[in-house]
Amino acid sequence: MAKPQRHTGARRYAGPVEPSPFEQARDELFQHIMRCDVVGADAKHVEEWFAETIKYMTERFPELSEQQITELKTLGLRFAQPPKARVETDTASAA
């Protein structure tokens, strides 16, 4: 027995979906982090850089709420952390 189709009409293409202001701010922040070589920098310099950059992002994206700005900073700090070194265990190296 055939399954009845839900959508019998033609689908309409709505066009590209614009990213939200938060998504735009996040992507821009990540680009700034990569461009400014924040990853692996001294912790004091990273703190100063983030203070200035988040202030700039707040002015650049006034539609973001305080909670979104805080989340943006948290995501940026995580993104700016250097990659963790891979530690091999004795069992993995013995194999």
Protein Blocks (a to p, Z undefined) as FASTA:
>chain_A
ZZddfblcccddebjadddfklmmmmmmmmmmmmnomgopafklmmmmmmmmmmmmmmmm
mmbcfklmmmmmmmmmmmmpccddddddfklmmZZ
